[in-house]
Amino acid sequence: MRPIGCGFYQGFRSRDRHDSSRADSSLVERAEEVLRHRRSPLLNRREFLTGLAAASIAGVKKGKAEENASPVFSSLIPSKPCKAPNYWCTWSAQNYVYGQGMGSVDIGLLEGDSGSRLAHDAMGEAVLLGPNGWASSFHSRVREDLYLLLDDGWEKGGTATFELDSAKFPSFKGSSAKRLEALNRELRRIGWRGAALWCRNPPDGDSGAALESMCVEARIEYWKIDGGDRDFSLVKYRDDRRLPLTLEHVNGEPPTNGDWKQDGRFGSQPWDSRRMEILRHTDVYRTYDVTSILSLPTTLDRLSEMLKSAAGHPELRGLINVEDEAYVAAVMGCTMGVMRHPLHGLRGASDPDLFFNGSRHTKMRMDEIVRALHWQRIAPPFASGVGTFQCSQEILKDGWTFSAGETWSHTLLGATVWQSAPAVLARDVEIPIVESEGEKPFVFACRFPGGAVAIGAQERTHPRRDWYMPAARVTLNAADAPGPFGIFGEFERLTLRFGSMRPGLRVIAQDLAGDEPVDITGDVDFDGTSIQFNGRMLRRIGLSSRTPGDLSSPGLVVAIT
């Protein structure tokens, strides 16, 4: 078993911007020097990267005047965006347009079909591309990691015409392909990865094939198929023509799982279930709509059951999209369909928003999206069939009594809704040990194919306590994983256990929303083959680059060398 501290990490970057070639050259020389003393003279690529990481951690060699200065560390976050098919979807922002500036809003109009029609009508060039439009106002730090996905309302004449509505988008002229290409180009100019498109019930056969070809001509790379394509003919045609188009499919779900008056479980998914059939054929399987307040347990239970059936089938290449649960996506190797936006306080005193509400205050947690996407630059999402999956037998049950303005599903109003999920989820890693004097948080962990490891702990929801974080001591057996290590959420104490550790380790940490790594070697405890992190220290580092007023949970990356 390899001792921890001999792993490699490619995320370090030289901070000498004035002479990067000379800095890179000296870094390579230091890497070779490190390896001459640490390993045999025959260097393979993995060993060379080991030395490169160690040399980068050591900082730029200083002259005599700087000998006593603190070492300079390179950022642990790669500068190149993640290429996983993540996106920000306009739907929740569309649902927040009607009623802005009004003293009060009839909440009944925001629910069900009425609310969907208002959101459909709200989509247009002004709200998307105007001077203060969504495209130029939202997610500025990670736009290059995200497609901007136009949801229902962008098309004219139906839900799968792929005809950009000229009345809503008057600036874009020409053929269907030319209009889409121009919109796509404008979004890329603003900094987004490009445009992605929502549709429902697209045609099959030659008509569907023609739409795919038109979108490829417009350089559209992603479709969110919200129903339809039941025989996956669009996938077959795309594969036959080798078109650069990623297709997302769903199994339409209600916003809650199972019998929500009791325990609200999603249920096991046998290999021949419709959901597993979709996952076997699609590029991306989205876990689908949830209520805002009970989003976490609903999504975790859906993810758990899908991974339970998928694990151990490496031929199953589909990714799982967990929508706006960004930290779940980051830790569990999933993609995300980000829905949150920072607009609030625009609908009178009560400011109702049926998509983001409750004391979680999701719209004031924008830094979480930055941290999650920055981690995915280090450890990108991977296929649902790769590796193993385990979950605990212990089930945590969350609940909420819904009032008007807290859900678009009128049938849930006034009812106490329960949603349950396994207490601990573990993908290709041992199930973490969670100790608590009382209630426990949801805990989830994953080892990525490249050797990175992530762990997360997140809050609970109860009708009498709202959104709250139980204190817990968590131990994760990282075995021989070289890292880096992503840590998300709150812990009383976190212990990483390894098979063996060499002496003299250095521990470097960085807020995933920041640029500056710090040496925390003196702030952690070494105990034989484990490293213990105090929760207060994790919070301090994991929020050190917090945007003023942001309420996000901590998220940091740790490198051990």
Steps between C-alpha positions, in 0.01 A plus 500: 500500500638838400565738791304820491715789388628323188198581286489746216289809438485694179312805621798711608585799284803723496429844643790661312298671228786715374717211385283189494733303272797550732284419803368184335855397407626545853196316634581203278861506619386500864260214426784292359716585800228393743458170322874429491491496878163330541485229235700306246660692212258342253211747493158413370232760441323443833824532695599812309170666588560403862822696497338786314237534772758482776715761330205731448402471867853596596455838334731701276861489613592824674808715494693601813277798570197273500634199688290571808181582309202267506475259204266592216250230408334456166123475478359152545218576254570450127436802280337298223122455534346159551370342180218307668155593363389730783258785439306783658131468413278807461180337632509616862597854390208497253268406785619803697423762232125548543419714803828687524430852621149417616400572858345154524463191280214251477694185587235283337603645161854374556395138554444219250410568137438869563851549637652300214323721244625816671853361497467400133390851409781659704778360281641748250793700377462783752515287817772278356725740311398849609741740681422332834395168350557159646779411259717795603402503869510140623786259579774726371783299659409165345317580176762323293420180696126528426270491204215749525193286445188670363193333648139505383402819320790551262333318207203600290231260388547222755741334738734340245502717187847633573388827341628795703195721561566808285248708697681431826851517345467769230873568464575159349434468126533246222429129477421285804860384523636852454281643777606227742863538399486876563343450843758236583780730388366785716489282810855385435609860458358577844707216640270199516604165360216540252125459463316182595138439410194358675237305308211263567382214278735563207411319177670178403599372156619739232346804671692443822818427305464826311466695827816341636691590185370857511615540861843365419519756219419765763770351729240407762649220710232408757131409500293468817225261387224539756289207381481313171750303291374183666675268256822708505494554125666839550788328677530242224506759224749715692727198549473389136601845380746558786353841568653711781171523689439394863149376575334505842194286576269469800233288652236750604462496879272679745688748722507250788585132528266215584243516778588844634247471781714221646869474415523623139739246346591492132508119481751256354569510128541156339711477189192476277321802651422791270738726692790258457411457133530875457833508684635221278420692182550869578804721549352668807219379725345782705344411836223754429290754687489531880357736759743768610481428872535119477725497196794334676342178634285460188803528272731288717251212504452513122877510447559216745258263331628578150865452597416183690376341177758659270818426698711214371385545139794686340328480162239741641643838404213735582555783747247590771389862533377596850371843396575781747649286781846631416694346788342160436607529136854603595554224756321214324640544148173626348414786269283790606214693347544818700172682559581758767543866428569799729174693450297552817290764671326607177146376570367707785538440872458120503704459178349160404718274285360151449834366376738623771362566845540405865783565743759331280499829306636329188506820294748641751730199453656587166856424614402133523471488122850645463646250747324202345609586145856578607519157663376345177797656323707276728270194512247498215177296502530140388279229355230357726608141440863549603615374840302378798218652702390449858251670728428463867208302637419799720232720343454867586148641477446869428171684484323831449150643522449705185335841502387707203799640314726205585415264212341510155322168577165602646430146630782537756368820660413463865637145512801369689719335237768245589801407287765247602842394375796292619703675768825429315579448130840380377616466142812288439614557859419350839192634677613780732450456873272770643485560874264744668353562845157547344371531147734452205548697180486346155853388411623394156844417361666389178837396362548620143673296228808728509552450874328815632265452794208719612277496804198709590274551801172686463207623700171350608143632478225455759164676550602616847863581429517609136838477322768406758841333525554226761854486636681184394844340507570327169775255410576411137739221403683647201727192478774573243323785320757768404242779502440786481213499748182705471319582825148645485269605781532510878676250728575495870807302407610324182755218500663371183651156555768356272670165461834656585657843518857612458644743756532873438178551309383847406129581476388783272138623482305752295147634495357372172356847444841662543845525346737475796609167651631494855718260696285346776751235608516652848120508528436128449573199722698202376413175672685198363339448162237772521465878474239678710344832403324720753161618376563863594818503294323341202232767520757780526695381195193384305337843530812716486409636155131537575309765306364757749147405601521152347367218721665203326634202690879457503680330213875448477765293328786340691828374355732277705863467398 
